[in-house]
Amino acid sequence: MQYCSTRSEKGLVSSSEAIVRGLAPDGGLYVPAGFPKAELESLQGLSYPALAARLLKLFLTDYESAFLEAAAGEAYGPGFGGKAGRLVRVEDGLYALELWHGPTCAFKDYALQLMPKLLVEAKKNLGDTETTLILVATSGDTGKAALEGYRDVPGVEIRVFYPNDGTSEIQRLQMSTQEGGNVGVWAVEGNFDSAQTGVKRVFADAAVAEALAGRGVRLSSANSINFGRLVPQLVYYFHAYLSLVREGAVPMGEAVDFCVPTGNFGDILAGWYAKQMGLPVGRLVCASNRNKVLADFFDTGVYEARREFYKTTSPSMDILVSSNLERLLYHLGGSPEAVAGWMQALAAEGRYKIGTELLARIRRDFAGGFAADEEAAAEIKELFARCRYLADPHTATAFRVAQRNRTGAPMVVLSTASPFKFPGSVLEALGQAVPENEFDAMIRLEEATGAKAPAALAALQTKPERFAGVIRPAEIAAVALGER
Ligand SMILES: *Cc1c(COP(=O)(O)O)cnc(C)c1O
């Protein structure tokens, strides 16, 4: 399998190169030149790691099978406590795909437990001996998952930047207490967009690149623009489907719908990739919070990022520029020239508009919707009262939107974070008093619901904080250069 940029089809690269480079030289995202077909029957009964290795192999063709099997075994083994790909029946025809049983309690672990192994092996495949310096701008979950994935990985340094007042207290502590000899964490003044813009500016700074190259260091990204983050995510769509077939909830070959709480459009795009590989995916429902750029885009074909930015109770979906949508536009027939034009318009004017034919093709596979904080809170309360199912605010947003978009097929909602990452918001939604301290809130949430807080989150209370630095976005370059 070879990979090209969404903005020009020249210069095909191997999967190792796509993973090491992250972004194509023309600023586009790497996409596979075609979609391999998966033989569903032959995948039945496989363990999660074995299924992952089989599907990864179809895309990562320059990696050895034995390497992929070992890597998947380590990534999805003890760290997931036997709950990788866990599917829970919520009520008739409605399921939660719980993706937060990994080490950092959010779905990002699926990609970021594996991706460091893919990167190290890719460097080996390419004979690349440079140090990789990873810069991550995070609204909360990516930062922690990347720190945990890359900690003490040889040949890699990682620096994470989060908005000073943009994460939950638990998310902040997860990062400020991070262990490892190759990690650094900084709070950045402003919101997520300021941190992200600051990091992007450093990536585009030739002087920084030159100074680092002189020391044998190359910058890289762990954000979901890297193809290495996308491919591990299609595995759990297959796993969920095969689980439903095994339970007799759907006959082999019949469609299942999925609803995905969406920010950067990476997770839901992986579902569309699974569909291209032959998985019977019916409708992909894209759920947004009040920052509903995508819901509006599916309605009108206009991507309008110039709008007010809202801080919500689902911070990992507080995003106005969904980078991975570029890949879908390319695959569904936007020519590389057209994609490059839209992305230029987005950068220059904050908006672009696609044609009606392309919009119609998108709508064949996708539906969009949104739920504001109050609706997500009401959904948390109702789901718990009706089904004894406890959802975090991101997952609840998707449940709300899913229920407005039922087709009669089974509906699987991707549950992307543990409710104990946001104990205050969840308690409030349940109509309970909210203690000031987040750890008291965690205990209250356990008492109120009978659910158990993940040990990794409860343990944060007694872990020493290692990182307390606050910087301005303009100082990110100094951090990259080791001057701060
Ligand atoms: C990152 C994240 C999302 C959004 O996923 P995308 O791939 O960016 O669309 C949703 N929920 C949670 C909890 C997340 O951490």
The ligand as an SDF file (V2000), in Angstrom:
LIG
                    3D

 15 15  0  0  0  0  0  0  0  0999 V2000
  -10.6510   13.3680   21.0250 C   0  0  0  0  0  0  0  0  0  0  0  0
  -11.9690   13.0700   21.6100 C   0  0  0  0  0  0  0  0  0  0  0  0
  -13.1390   13.1190   20.8280 C   0  0  0  0  0  0  0  0  0  0  0  0
  -13.1330   13.5500   19.3780 C   0  0  0  0  0  0  0  0  0  0  0  0
  -12.4510   12.6440   18.5390 O   0  0  0  0  0  0  0  0  0  0  0  0
  -11.9850   13.1130   17.0740 P   0  0  0  0  0  0  0  0  0  0  0  0
  -11.2270   11.9750   16.5230 O   0  0  0  0  0  0  0  0  0  0  0  0
  -11.1020   14.3190   17.3170 O   0  0  0  0  0  0  0  0  0  0  0  0
  -13.1890   13.4620   16.3090 O   0  0  0  0  0  0  0  0  0  0  0  0
  -14.3420   12.7700   21.4290 C   0  0  0  0  0  0  0  0  0  0  0  0
  -14.4000   12.4150   22.7240 N   0  0  0  0  0  0  0  0  0  0  0  0
  -13.2970   12.3700   23.5170 C   0  0  0  0  0  0  0  0  0  0  0  0
  -13.4410   12.0030   24.9410 C   0  0  0  0  0  0  0  0  0  0  0  0
  -12.0460   12.6910   22.9850 C   0  0  0  0  0  0  0  0  0  0  0  0
  -10.9570   12.6380   23.7630 O   0  0  0  0  0  0  0  0  0  0  0  0
  1  2  1  0
  2  3  1  0
  2 14  2  0
  3  4  1  0
  3 10  2  0
  4  5  1  0
  5  6  1  0
  6  7  2  0
  6  8  1  0
  6  9  1  0
 10 11  1  0
 11 12  2  0
 12 13  1  0
 12 14  1  0
 14 15  1  0
M  END
$$$$
